[in-house]
């Protein structure tokens, strides 16, 4: 009986420690990943502003070859919406909608239905480094309320790894 009490005490102490740690973790976070592509800024921007092109370089879309994609509006313009639905819970179900387009930036609202409901924002920033070099930065703006903000530590790593691979795929496509 004493061993069971000790196990319960250790478990409760661990839960309490995690809840205390979560108090010090911000609810809002940003993941930012960049790469340099050896192409002019206008060429890179014209490619990345077209959401349909993500089918060629996004690890999330490419993870399920049977993902069902639905598009509404004019690609590359404010209001364009891309929705996805996959039986693979690593891909899930959701949508992204372009909310702003400027000469160097595309902003989107992300809506997730599955595996977890949520709304976040993301941006792709495309800046000329020189006449034939462009810096591309993918940013993800997340929010997780207490105590789920503790999970953002894992989520940030997952998003960083995926965005790094997305940019490597993009670089390969555009530099071929």
Backbone torsions as a table, in degrees:
resi	resn	phi	psi	omega
1	UNK	NA	-35.2	-179.8
2	UNK	-65.1	-37.3	-179.8
3	UNK	-65.5	-38.3	177.9
4	UNK	-64.6	-42.3	177.9
5	UNK	-61.5	-40.7	179.3
6	UNK	-65.7	-42.9	178.7
7	UNK	-61.8	-45.2	178.7
8	UNK	-62.4	-43.3	179.9
9	UNK	-62.0	-45.9	179.6
10	UNK	-62.6	-43.2	178.7
11	UNK	-60.4	-48.0	179.6
12	UNK	-64.6	-37.9	177.5
13	UNK	-64.6	-39.8	178.2
14	UNK	-65.2	-44.6	178.0
15	UNK	-61.1	-44.4	179.8
16	UNK	-62.5	-41.8	178.9
17	UNK	-62.1	-45.2	178.8
18	UNK	-61.7	-40.3	178.4
19	UNK	-66.4	-35.7	176.9
20	UNK	-68.8	-43.8	178.1
21	UNK	-59.6	-41.0	-179.0
22	UNK	-61.2	-25.7	177.4
23	UNK	-62.8	-25.2	-175.0
24	UNK	-102.1	2.4	178.5
25	UNK	-99.5	128.3	-179.0
26	UNK	-60.3	149.0	176.3
27	UNK	-77.2	-30.4	-179.4
28	UNK	-105.3	140.5	-180.0
29	UNK	-146.7	158.0	177.5
30	UNK	-127.7	134.5	172.1
31	UNK	-111.2	126.8	-177.6
32	UNK	-131.3	125.2	-178.9
33	UNK	-132.9	136.6	-177.6
34	UNK	-131.6	157.5	170.9
35	UNK	-149.9	162.7	176.2
36	UNK	-110.4	130.1	-179.5
37	UNK	-112.9	134.1	-177.6
38	UNK	-84.6	66.5	176.1
39	UNK	-150.4	157.0	177.8
40	UNK	-63.6	150.7	-177.0
41	UNK	-56.5	-43.4	-176.6
42	UNK	-63.6	-37.8	179.8
43	UNK	-67.9	-43.2	179.7
44	UNK	-66.1	-45.2	-178.4
45	UNK	-62.9	-43.9	179.8
46	UNK	-60.5	-29.9	179.0
47	UNK	-78.5	-48.1	-173.5
48	UNK	-75.7	-22.9	179.7
49	UNK	-72.1	-16.7	177.9
50	UNK	-86.0	104.0	-175.3
51	UNK	-60.0	-33.5	179.2
52	UNK	-59.7	-26.8	178.7
53	UNK	-66.2	-18.1	178.4
54	UNK	-61.6	-21.5	176.4
55	UNK	-60.6	-22.1	-177.4
56	UNK	-93.8	-17.0	-176.5
57	UNK	-135.9	-10.0	-178.5
58	UNK	-80.8	122.6	179.8
59	UNK	-62.3	-29.4	-179.1
60	UNK	-70.0	-44.2	179.9
61	UNK	-69.4	-41.0	-176.4
62	UNK	-74.3	-13.2	-179.0
63	UNK	-66.1	-30.1	-179.8
64	UNK	-126.1	107.2	-179.1
65	UNK	-68.6	-13.2	179.6
66	UNK	-102.0	10.9	179.8
67	UNK	-60.4	138.6	178.9
68	UNK	-96.3	120.5	-179.8
69	UNK	-106.5	143.6	177.0
70	UNK	-135.7	133.8	-177.6
71	UNK	-122.4	140.2	177.8
72	UNK	-134.3	130.2	178.0
73	UNK	98.3	-167.3	-178.7
74	UNK	-100.4	117.2	-177.0
75	UNK	-57.5	141.1	177.9
76	UNK	84.9	3.2	-179.0
77	UNK	-123.5	159.6	178.6
78	UNK	-58.4	133.5	179.9
79	UNK	100.7	-19.8	178.7
80	UNK	-59.9	135.6	-177.4
81	UNK	-129.4	129.3	175.1
82	UNK	-114.6	125.2	178.6
83	UNK	-116.3	148.8	177.8
84	UNK	-133.8	152.1	176.2
85	UNK	-146.8	122.3	-177.5
86	UNK	-132.1	144.5	173.4
87	UNK	-74.5	-18.2	177.8
88	UNK	-80.4	115.9	-177.3
89	UNK	-67.5	-13.5	173.3
90	UNK	-72.3	-21.8	176.9
91	UNK	-100.4	-46.5	174.5
92	UNK	71.0	-148.1	-177.8
93	UNK	-138.9	139.6	178.3
94	UNK	175.1	-163.9	-179.7
95	UNK	-155.5	161.1	170.5
96	UNK	-134.8	140.6	-177.7
97	UNK	-131.9	131.1	178.8
98	UNK	-69.6	125.5	-179.5
99	UNK	-109.0	-20.2	179.2
100	UNK	-158.6	142.2	175.5
101	UNK	-136.8	127.3	172.9
102	UNK	-126.5	-169.1	-179.0
103	UNK	-68.0	-21.3	-175.6
104	UNK	-129.8	4.1	-170.8
105	UNK	-149.8	141.0	173.3
106	UNK	-125.0	124.9	177.5
107	UNK	-109.5	140.6	178.1
108	UNK	-134.2	149.1	169.0
109	UNK	-97.0	132.9	179.2
110	UNK	-107.9	136.1	176.4
111	UNK	-128.3	125.2	-179.6
112	UNK	-112.9	131.5	176.1
113	UNK	-102.1	-40.5	-174.2
114	UNK	-147.4	140.2	10.8
115	UNK	-79.3	-17.1	176.2
116	UNK	-133.2	140.0	177.3
117	UNK	-73.3	145.2	177.0
118	UNK	174.2	162.8	177.0
119	UNK	-132.3	130.7	178.6
120	UNK	-141.1	-176.4	179.4
121	UNK	-132.5	157.1	177.3
122	UNK	-148.4	161.6	178.0
123	UNK	-146.8	150.0	169.7
124	UNK	-119.6	123.3	-177.8
125	UNK	-113.0	128.3	-174.3
126	UNK	-123.7	107.7	-174.7
127	UNK	-119.8	135.1	176.3
128	UNK	-70.1	130.1	174.1
129	UNK	-95.8	-41.2	174.6
130	UNK	-152.1	-172.7	-178.6
131	UNK	-60.2	-28.9	-176.3
132	UNK	-126.6	20.2	176.8
133	UNK	-135.7	139.3	-176.9
134	UNK	-134.6	133.0	174.5
135	UNK	-93.4	125.4	177.4
136	UNK	-112.1	127.0	178.8
137	UNK	-122.2	126.1	172.2
138	UNK	-101.1	128.0	177.8
139	UNK	-122.9	139.5	177.2
140	UNK	-122.8	128.0	-178.8
141	UNK	-111.9	107.8	-175.3
142	UNK	-108.7	162.0	176.8
143	UNK	-141.9	133.3	176.0
144	UNK	-141.4	118.7	-179.0
145	UNK	-73.4	155.0	176.5
146	UNK	-60.9	137.7	0.0
147	UNK	-92.8	3.4	-178.8
148	UNK	-67.4	-14.9	177.8
149	UNK	-61.2	-21.1	175.3
150	UNK	-60.6	-34.8	-179.7
151	UNK	-73.2	-15.9	-179.1
152	UNK	-63.1	-23.1	176.7
153	UNK	-61.3	-45.8	178.5
154	UNK	-71.4	-42.6	-179.3
155	UNK	-60.2	-40.8	179.6
156	UNK	-62.0	-40.2	179.2
157	UNK	-65.9	-44.2	179.3
158	UNK	-60.2	-46.4	-179.0
159	UNK	-67.6	-42.1	178.5
160	UNK	-59.4	-46.7	179.5
161	UNK	-61.2	-44.3	-179.2
162	UNK	-66.4	-43.6	-179.0
163	UNK	-67.0	-36.1	176.8
164	UNK	-61.8	-43.5	178.4
165	UNK	-68.0	-40.0	177.2
166	UNK	-56.6	-45.9	-179.0
167	UNK	-68.3	-34.8	176.0
168	UNK	-65.0	-41.4	176.8
169	UNK	-63.1	-44.1	179.3
170	UNK	-61.0	-46.4	179.6
171	UNK	-58.2	-44.8	-179.1
172	UNK	-61.5	-45.0	-179.5
173	UNK	-62.8	-47.3	-173.6
174	UNK	-76.0	-23.9	-178.5
175	UNK	-92.9	-3.1	178.5
176	UNK	-71.0	NA	NA
